[in-house]
Amino acid sequence: MADCTGHGVPGAFMSILGITFLNEIVHRSIVCTTNELLDRLRSNVIRTLHQSQNDNRTRDGMEVALCRFDLKNKKLQFAGAFRPMFMIRENILHHITGDNMPIGIYDDEERKFTSNDITLKKDDIIYLFTDGYVDQIGGADRKTFKTNRFKELLLEIFRLPMYEQKQVLERKIEEWKGEFEQIDDILVLGIKITD
């Protein structure tokens, strides 16, 4: 799950770059951990966009939440570039943070991404999301939805079938938004482990 900087043509260009590089990295690698994949993706973006620490004009990039599933062995590996992963297990929401750096130029170019290895259990639910939902302005006080409110909402609805969760999420953000314009792209991805 990725969220590119920019809208319109710049955002579309970054999306095409990201998809192309991800496909290339995955197809050329025999074994690649999620953090290695994000490291390679960042290097490709920096090189292609000619980004440097000395040039603040080219700070384009993307935020990414990346999961690698091994369903046979019940394993999940997660790495994030400015994006977390939420996992609900046994009625508890676990917030697995990604690294606080983007895919693109960053102050500490030598810093590497990290991976989180998780053993999956039946009925675990994984949520990946862009910042569009939590940053949406609305409500009586014209404030953002916020991450804590989003967590509370997920804990209210996680027992519902996935399709019904989608409907509730769509209805809640529309109610929250009210007359305000949608300010960003919104993507929420939910994955339930059924075996």
SENU-469480 format. One record per residue: x, y, z of N, C-alpha, C, O, CB in turn; residue in one letter. Coordinates in steps of 0.05 Angstrom, whole numbers, padded with zeros to 5 digits, always signed. Atoms other than C-alpha are relative to their C-alpha. Glycine has a CB too. Layout:
# SENU-469480
XYZXYZXYZXYZXYZa;...
//
This chain:
# SENU-469480
+00017-00023+00000+00000+00000+00000+00018+00024+00000+00035+00027+00017-00020+00000+00024m;-00018-00024+00002+00032+00065-00022-00016+00025-00005-00038+00024-00016+00020-00004-00023a;+00012-00026+00003+00015+00138-00021+00022+00019-00010+00041+00025+00004-00013+00011+00026d;-00020-00017+00012+00054+00183-00068-00005+00029+00006-00027+00038+00009+00001-00005-00030c;+00003-00029-00003+00069+00256-00058-00011+00012-00026-00008+00001-00048+00027+00013+00007t;+00010-00014+00024+00035+00304-00105-00027-00011-00009-00035-00033-00001+00019-00002-00022g;+00026+00007+00012-00032+00302-00141+00002+00004-00030+00021+00016-00040-00023+00017+00013h;+00001-00004+00029-00050+00300-00214+00024-00014-00013+00031-00037-00007+00000+00029-00007g;-00022+00012+00016+00008+00288-00262+00024-00008+00017+00034-00030+00013+00009+00020-00021v;-00023+00008-00016+00065+00289-00210-00006-00025+00017+00011-00043+00019+00008+00022+00019p;+00008+00023-00015+00027+00239-00167-00002-00025-00017+00007-00047-00009-00026+00004+00015g;+00002+00022+00019+00012+00195-00227+00028-00010-00009+00033-00034-00011-00017+00008-00024a;-00027+00007+00008+00085+00197-00249+00014-00016+00023+00027-00036+00017+00016+00026-00006f;-00012+00014-00023+00108+00177-00179-00012-00028+00003+00003-00047+00010-00003+00016+00026m;+00014+00026-00002+00057+00120-00178+00011-00019-00021+00017-00043-00015-00030+00003-00004s;-00010+00017+00022+00082+00093-00245+00029-00008+00007+00036-00031+00003+00000+00015-00027i;-00028+00007-00009+00155+00097-00220+00000-00021+00021+00014-00041+00020+00015+00025+00010l;+00001+00019-00022+00137+00061-00156-00008-00028-00008+00005-00047-00001-00019+00010+00021g;+00009+00026+00009+00099+00005-00189+00021-00014-00017+00026-00037-00014-00027+00003-00016i;-00020+00012+00018+00152-00005-00242+00024-00010+00016+00034-00032+00011+00009+00022-00021t;-00023+00008-00016+00209-00007-00191-00006-00024+00017+00010-00042+00020+00010+00024+00017f;+00007+00023-00017+00172-00054-00144-00001-00025-00017+00010-00046-00008-00028+00005+00013l;+00001+00024+00017+00158-00103-00201+00028-00009-00007+00034-00032-00006-00016+00006-00025n;-00027+00006+00008+00230-00099-00224+00016-00013+00023+00029-00033+00020+00014+00025-00010e;-00015+00010-00023+00258-00110-00154-00010-00028+00008+00007-00046+00013-00004+00018+00025i;+00012+00026-00008+00211-00169-00138+00008-00021-00021+00016-00043-00013-00030+00002+00002v;-00006+00020+00021+00224-00203-00205+00030-00007-00002+00037-00029-00011-00010+00010-00027h;-00029+00004+00001+00300-00196-00200+00011-00013+00025+00034-00022+00025+00014+00025-00006r;-00010+00009-00026+00306-00219-00128-00010-00028+00006-00034-00034+00004-00008+00019+00023s;+00008+00027-00008+00306-00292-00106-00013+00002+00027-00035-00008+00032+00024-00019+00000i;+00011-00005-00027+00296-00273-00033+00005+00029+00007+00028+00039+00005+00014-00019+00021v;-00003-00028-00007+00283-00203-00012-00019+00006+00024-00043+00002+00022-00008+00019-00024c;+00017-00007-00023+00259-00181+00057-00014+00026-00006-00006+00041-00024+00018+00002+00026t;+00015-00025+00005+00210-00124+00062+00017+00025+00004+00014+00044-00011-00024+00001+00019t;-00017-00024-00004+00262-00076+00090+00020+00003-00023+00025+00025-00032+00015-00002+00027n;-00018-00001+00023+00311-00094+00033-00015+00011-00024-00004+00027-00040+00012-00028-00006e;+00015-00009+00023+00256-00082-00017-00004+00030+00002-00002+00044-00018-00027-00014-00001l;+00004-00029-00003+00241-00013+00012+00027+00015-00004+00027+00037-00015-00011+00007+00027l;-00027-00012+00004+00317+00003+00013+00006+00003-00029+00015+00024-00039+00022-00016+00014d;-00005+00000+00028+00323-00015-00060-00019+00020-00015-00011+00034-00033-00003-00028-00012r;+00020-00018+00012+00259+00023-00078+00009+00029+00004+00008+00045-00014-00028-00005+00011l;-00009-00027-00006+00285+00085-00043+00024+00008-00017+00025+00030-00028+00007+00003+00030r;-00024-00006+00016+00353+00081-00079-00008+00005-00029+00002+00024-00041+00019-00024+00001s;+00008-00004+00028+00318+00074-00147-00014+00027-00003-00010+00041-00023-00019-00022-00008n;+00014-00025+00002+00273+00134-00133+00019+00023+00001+00018+00042-00015-00022+00003+00022v;-00020-00022-00003+00331+00178-00110+00016+00003-00025+00021+00025-00035+00018-00005+00025i;-00016-00001+00024+00373+00159-00170-00015+00010-00024-00005+00027-00039+00011-00029-00006r;+00015-00008+00023+00318+00167-00221-00009+00029+00001-00009+00043-00020-00025-00017-00002t;+00009-00028-00002+00294+00235-00195+00024+00019+00005+00020+00043+00008-00020+00002+00023l;-00024-00017-00004+00366+00259-00185-00002+00016+00026+00005+00039+00027+00005+00018-00024h;+00003-00014-00025+00351+00276-00113+00027+00001+00015+00043-00017+00014-00021-00015+00018q;-00024-00003-00016+00406+00302-00068-00006+00016+00025-00026+00031+00026+00023+00013-00016s;+00004-00015-00025+00413+00331+00002+00002+00030-00005-00009+00046+00010+00021-00009+00021q;-00004-00028+00006+00434+00397-00030-00022+00013-00015-00023+00038-00019+00026+00003-00016n;+00022-00011+00016+00371+00405-00071-00027-00006+00013-00037-00028+00012+00001-00012-00029d;+00025+00003-00014+00308+00416-00031-00025+00000-00018-00047-00004-00009-00003+00022+00021n;+00022-00001+00018+00265+00423-00093-00011-00027-00008-00035-00029-00015+00008+00015-00025r;+00009+00027+00009+00261+00348-00107-00003-00018+00023+00011-00038+00026+00021-00011-00020t;+00006+00017-00023+00232+00319-00044-00023-00019-00005-00036-00028+00014-00006+00018+00025r;+00022+00019+00006+00181+00277-00081+00007-00028+00009+00030-00035+00010-00006+00001-00030d;-00004+00028-00009+00171+00206-00058-00026-00013+00006-00047-00006-00005+00019-00001+00024g;+00025+00014-00007+00121+00160-00026+00002-00011+00028+00024-00016+00039-00006-00022-00019m;+00002+00015-00025+00098+00130+00039-00010-00028-00007-00027-00031-00024-00019+00015+00021e;+00007+00028+00007+00092+00054+00038-00003-00016+00025+00012-00014+00044+00022-00012-00018v;+00003+00021-00019+00065-00001+00082+00001-00026-00016-00015-00031-00033-00027+00002+00017a;-00006+00024+00016+00092-00067+00056-00001-00025+00017+00013-00027+00037+00027+00003-00014l;+00002+00026-00014+00073-00137+00078+00008-00022-00020+00002-00022-00044-00029-00005+00010c;-00007+00024+00015+00101-00203+00055-00012-00023+00016-00005-00028+00039+00031-00004-00004r;+00014+00022-00014+00057-00263+00072+00011-00026-00008+00016-00031-00032-00030+00001-00006f;-00007+00028+00004+00079-00335+00079-00022-00015+00014-00020-00023+00037+00029-00008+00011d;+00024+00012-00012+00011-00366+00091+00004-00029+00007-00008-00039+00026-00024+00002-00019l;-00006+00029-00007+00038-00438+00090+00012-00002+00028+00004-00020+00043+00019-00012-00021k;-00014+00001-00026+00082-00423+00150-00011+00020+00020+00000+00024+00042+00030+00005-00004n;+00013-00020-00017+00036-00370+00180+00018+00022+00009+00020+00028+00033-00011-00015+00025k;-00019-00021-00006+00087-00315+00176-00007+00025-00015-00017+00024-00038+00029-00009-00006k;+00004-00026+00012+00081-00241+00161+00025+00016+00005+00035+00017+00028-00026+00014+00010l;-00022-00018-00003+00138-00193+00149-00010+00028-00009-00021+00030-00030+00026-00009-00015q;+00010-00027+00006+00123-00118+00151+00023+00020+00002+00040+00018+00020-00022+00008+00020f;-00018-00023-00001+00164-00056+00135-00016+00024-00009-00033+00022-00027+00026-00004-00017a;+00015-00024+00007+00138+00015+00131+00018+00024-00004+00037+00028+00011-00021+00006+00021g;-00013-00026+00005+00161+00081+00103-00020+00021+00007-00038+00028-00009+00010+00003-00031a;+00019-00019-00011+00123+00132+00145-00028-00011+00003-00047+00004+00007-00001+00025-00018f;+00026+00012-00004+00065+00083+00149+00001-00023+00019+00020-00038+00019-00012-00010-00028r;+00001+00023-00018+00045+00035+00204-00017-00022-00010-00029-00021-00032-00011+00010+00028p;+00019+00022+00004+00007-00030+00205-00015-00004+00026-00003-00004+00047+00015-00027-00010m;+00016+00008-00024-00050-00045+00253-00007-00029-00003-00014-00038-00025-00026+00018+00002f;+00009+00028+00000-00065-00116+00272-00018-00004+00025-00010+00002+00047+00025-00019+00001m;+00018+00007-00022-00124-00138+00314+00002-00029+00004-00004-00046-00014-00030+00010-00006i;-00002+00028-00008-00113-00202+00351-00012-00003+00028-00005+00011+00046+00031-00010+00000r;+00013+00006-00026-00157-00229+00406-00010+00026+00013-00005+00030+00037+00019-00015+00019e;+00014-00024-00009-00195-00163+00413+00019+00023+00007+00010+00043+00018-00016-00006+00024n;-00019-00021-00006-00131-00121+00420+00012+00010-00026+00020-00005-00043+00023-00011+00019i;-00012-00012+00024-00106-00072+00368+00030+00004+00006+00037+00018+00025-00014+00027-00007l;-00029-00003-00002-00030-00076+00359+00009+00020-00022+00002+00017-00045+00015-00027-00003h;-00010-00020+00018+00003-00015+00327+00029-00006-00006+00047-00002+00011-00004+00029+00013h;-00027+00006+00008+00065-00036+00289+00010+00023-00017+00000+00027-00039+00002-00028-00016i;-00009-00024+00013+00103+00025+00269+00020-00006-00023+00035-00026-00021+00013+00020+00020t;-00021+00001+00021+00143+00034+00205+00022+00019+00008+00022+00030+00030-00012+00007-00028g;-00022-00019-00005+00206+00075+00200-00009+00028-00008-00025+00032-00027+00025-00008-00016d;+00008-00028+00005+00199+00151+00202+00018+00012-00022+00033+00031-00017+00003+00017+00025n;-00014-00011+00024+00229+00162+00133-00015-00009-00025-00027-00030-00025+00030-00009-00001m;+00015+00006+00024+00200+00163+00063+00016-00017-00020+00040-00022-00016-00009+00026-00013p;-00014+00009+00024+00216+00129-00002+00007+00025-00016-00011+00037-00028-00019-00021-00017i;-00010-00025+00012+00257+00186-00030+00022+00011+00017+00031-00002+00036-00023+00021-00003g;-00022-00012-00015+00311+00232-00005-00008+00005+00029-00031+00012+00034+00010+00026-00014i;+00005-00003-00028+00317+00237+00070+00026+00010+00013+00048+00006+00002-00009-00027+00013y;-00023-00012-00013+00363+00272+00119+00023-00021+00006+00046-00014+00004-00008+00013+00026d;-00019+00021-00007+00398+00206+00139-00001-00021-00022-00014-00041-00019-00005-00012+00028d;+00000+00018+00023+00412+00172+00072+00010-00028+00006+00002-00047-00008+00016+00012-00022e;-00012+00026-00006+00451+00115+00104-00018-00017+00017-00014-00041+00019+00026+00004+00015e;+00018+00015-00017+00395+00094+00150-00016-00020-00016-00026-00013-00038-00019+00019+00015r;+00014+00022+00014+00363+00028+00130-00028-00004+00012-00032+00003+00035+00016-00026+00001k;+00027+00008-00010+00290+00006+00136+00003-00025+00017+00022-00040+00014-00019-00004-00023f;+00000+00024-00018+00273-00047+00188-00025-00016-00007-00046-00006-00016+00000+00008+00030t;+00023+00018+00004+00227-00107+00183-00010-00010+00027+00005-00011+00046+00008-00024-00018s;+00013+00012-00023+00179-00135+00234-00010-00028-00008-00026-00030-00027-00023+00018+00011n;+00009+00027+00006+00168-00210+00234-00021-00009+00020-00017-00006+00044+00024-00020+00001d;+00023+00007-00017+00101-00235+00261-00010-00028-00008-00012-00034-00031-00023+00021-00003i;+00013+00026+00005+00073-00305+00269-00030+00005+00001-00041+00015+00020+00009-00021+00021t;+00029-00005+00002+00001-00303+00246-00016-00021+00014-00008-00044+00018-00007+00000-00030l;+00019+00018-00012-00058-00334+00281-00027+00003-00014-00033+00023-00027-00004+00006+00031k;+00026+00000+00012-00127-00352+00256-00016+00024+00012-00015+00029+00036-00016-00026+00005k;+00017-00023-00007-00174-00291+00257+00015+00026+00005+00003+00046+00012-00016-00007+00024d;-00014-00026+00000-00118-00239+00258-00011+00017-00023-00017+00006-00044+00031-00005-00003d;+00007-00018+00022-00138-00178+00218+00021+00021-00002+00029+00034+00018-00028+00013+00006i;-00021-00019+00006-00086-00134+00186-00013+00024-00014-00029+00020-00033+00023-00013-00018i;+00010-00025+00013-00102-00061+00167+00024+00016-00008+00042+00023+00007-00018+00016+00019y;-00019-00019+00011-00059-00018+00122-00016+00023-00011-00038+00019-00021+00018-00013-00023l;+00016-00024+00008-00080+00053+00105+00018+00023-00006+00040+00026+00006-00020+00007+00022f;-00013-00026+00005-00059+00119+00076-00008+00019+00022-00026+00013+00038-00006+00011-00028t;+00007-00020-00020-00062+00182+00118-00026+00015-00007-00035+00032+00009+00023+00020+00003d;+00024-00015+00008-00124+00206+00080-00023-00003+00019-00038+00016+00023-00008-00010-00027g;+00022+00004-00018-00174+00175+00128+00003+00016+00026-00014+00032+00034-00004-00030+00007y;-00005-00013-00027-00143+00201+00193+00004+00030-00002+00000+00044+00017+00024-00013+00013v;-00005-00028+00003-00126+00269+00164-00025+00016-00011-00023+00040-00014+00023+00005-00019d;+00023-00014+00012-00196+00284+00136-00012+00019+00020-00017+00012+00044-00021-00021-00008q;+00012-00021-00017-00225+00348+00164-00031-00004+00000-00043-00010-00020+00007+00028-00011i;+00029+00002-00002-00296+00346+00190-00009+00003+00029+00005+00014+00046-00010-00026-00011g;+00011-00001-00027-00339+00339+00252-00009+00028+00007-00005+00047-00008+00021-00009+00020g;+00012-00025-00009-00372+00395+00291+00022+00021+00004+00017+00045+00001-00015-00003+00026a;-00022-00018-00007-00304+00426+00309+00019+00005-00023+00040+00018-00020+00015-00009+00024d;-00017-00004+00024-00274+00423+00238+00029-00009+00007+00048+00006+00003+00001+00029-00009r;-00026+00011-00007-00217+00378+00261+00005-00025-00016-00013-00035-00030+00002-00007+00031k;-00006+00025+00015-00181+00318+00231-00012-00024+00016-00016-00023+00040+00030-00003-00004t;+00012+00024-00012-00209+00248+00244+00018-00012+00021+00008-00021+00042-00005-00021-00022f;-00021+00008-00019-00144+00228+00279+00003-00031+00002-00017-00046-00001-00006+00011+00028k;-00007+00028-00002-00110+00161+00289-00014-00014+00023-00024-00037+00019+00030-00004+00003t;+00013+00013-00022-00139+00146+00357-00030-00005-00005-00040-00026+00003+00002+00018+00026n;+00028+00004+00007-00211+00155+00332-00002-00023-00020-00020-00039-00019-00013+00026-00012r;-00001+00021+00020-00193+00109+00273+00004-00027+00014-00009-00047+00007+00022+00005-00021f;-00004+00025-00015-00167+00056+00321-00025-00009+00015-00032-00032+00014+00023+00004+00021k;+00025+00006-00014-00230+00060+00363-00021-00011-00019-00036-00029-00012-00011+00025+00014e;+00019+00009+00020-00272+00052+00300+00006-00028-00009-00012-00045-00011+00000+00019-00024l;-00008+00028+00008-00233-00010+00278-00007-00020+00022-00016-00042+00016+00030-00001-00006l;+00007+00018-00023-00243-00040+00348-00030-00004+00002-00039-00024+00013+00012+00010+00026l;+00030+00003-00001-00318-00028+00342-00009-00018-00022-00030-00032-00019-00013+00027-00003e;+00011+00014+00024-00324-00061+00273+00014-00026-00008+00005-00039-00026+00000+00018-00023i;-00016+00022+00010-00271-00115+00268-00014-00027+00000-00005-00045-00015+00026-00002+00016f;+00015+00026+00000-00320-00172+00284-00019-00003-00023-00028-00025-00029-00015-00002+00027r;+00018+00001+00023-00363-00154+00224+00014-00014-00023+00039-00014-00025-00009+00028-00008l;-00012+00010+00025-00352-00189+00157+00015+00023-00014+00008+00047-00011-00021-00012-00019p;-00017-00021+00011-00299-00151+00117-00016+00019-00018-00011+00043-00018+00022-00013-00017m;+00015-00017+00018-00350-00125+00066-00016+00020+00017-00019+00044+00009-00019-00016-00017y;+00015-00018-00017-00392-00095+00123+00019+00020+00013+00011+00043+00017-00016-00016+00021e;-00019-00019-00011-00330-00064+00153+00005+00023-00020+00006+00046-00013+00027-00014+00007q;-00004-00020+00022-00318-00029+00086-00023+00020+00000-00018+00044-00003+00003-00014-00027k;+00024-00018+00001-00389-00002+00086+00000+00019+00024-00006+00043+00021-00025-00017+00000q;+00000-00018-00024-00382+00025+00158+00022+00021-00003+00017+00044+00003+00005-00017+00025v;-00021-00020+00004-00315+00058+00142-00008+00021-00020-00003+00045-00015+00026-00014-00010l;+00009-00019+00020-00344+00091+00080-00022+00019+00012-00021+00043+00008-00011-00014-00025e;+00021-00017-00011-00406+00115+00118+00011+00019+00021+00003+00042+00022-00022-00018+00012r;-00010-00017-00022-00367+00141+00178+00016+00023-00011+00014+00046+00000+00018-00017+00019k;-00016-00022+00011-00318+00182+00136-00018+00020-00014-00012+00044-00014+00022-00011-00019i;+00019-00019+00013-00376+00212+00096-00014+00016+00021-00018+00040+00018-00021-00016-00017e;+00013-00015-00022-00412+00230+00161+00020+00020+00012+00012+00043+00018-00010-00019+00022e;-00021-00018-00012-00347+00260+00189+00005+00024-00018+00006+00046-00009+00026-00016+00005w;-00007-00020+00019-00332+00298+00126-00023+00021-00002-00017+00045-00004+00005-00012-00028k;+00022-00018+00002-00402+00328+00122+00002+00017-00025+00003+00006-00048-00002+00018+00024g;-00001-00019+00023-00399+00390+00077+00028+00006-00009+00032+00020-00029-00015+00025+00007e;-00027-00006+00007-00324+00392+00076+00010-00017-00024+00000-00039-00028+00019-00004+00024f;-00012+00014+00022-00284+00372+00015+00018-00022+00009+00031-00019+00030+00015+00019-00019e;-00020+00021-00006-00244+00308+00015+00028+00012-00007+00032+00022-00029-00005-00026-00016q;-00026-00014+00004-00172+00333+00024+00022-00017-00011+00043-00007-00019+00008+00012+00026i;-00022+00017+00009-00132+00272+00004-00012-00027-00010-00035-00033-00004+00021-00005+00022d;+00009+00027+00007-00136+00203-00027-00004-00016+00025+00011-00013+00045+00021-00013-00019d;+00005+00017-00023-00164+00151+00021+00001-00029-00010-00012-00037-00029-00028+00006+00012i;-00002+00028+00005-00144+00078+00020+00002-00014+00027+00020-00008+00043+00024-00007-00018l;-00001+00018-00024-00158+00027+00076-00001-00028-00011-00020-00035-00025-00022+00006+00021v;-00002+00028+00009-00138-00045+00063-00002-00018+00025+00015-00016+00043+00026-00005-00016l;+00003+00019-00022-00162-00100+00110+00004-00029-00010-00007-00036-00031-00027+00003+00014g;-00006+00028+00007-00137-00172+00108-00006-00017+00024+00006-00013+00045+00029-00004-00010i;+00006+00018-00022-00167-00227+00152+00012-00027-00005+00010-00038-00027-00030-00003+00004k;-00013+00026+00002-00128-00291+00165-00022-00021+00008-00031-00021+00031+00025-00002+00019i;+00023+00018-00005-00180-00347+00160+00008-00029+00007-00009-00044+00015-00018-00001-00024t;-00009+00027-00007-00138-00410+00170+00021+00000+00022+00030-00022+00030+00011-00014-00025d;
//
